[in-house]
Amino acid sequence: MADLSRIYGKIQFVDNFADYKVQVVDNFADIDVQIVDNFADSAGKWQIVDNFPKVN
């Protein structure tokens, strides 16, 4: 299994056949994520896209 704290890149939310399940919570999160418009180039930075996701 991948180290989830190191996931970054272009992320696409899907209803079926997901690689990971994501739940937004207010307390006790397993990872911290920052939604960015550009340069999702380090751990925890996600750029939300509709097509062509690329997770690093």
Protein Blocks (a to p, Z undefined) as FASTA:
>chain_A
ZZfklggcjddddfbhpfbdcdddfbhpfbdcdddfbhpabghiacddfbhpacZZ
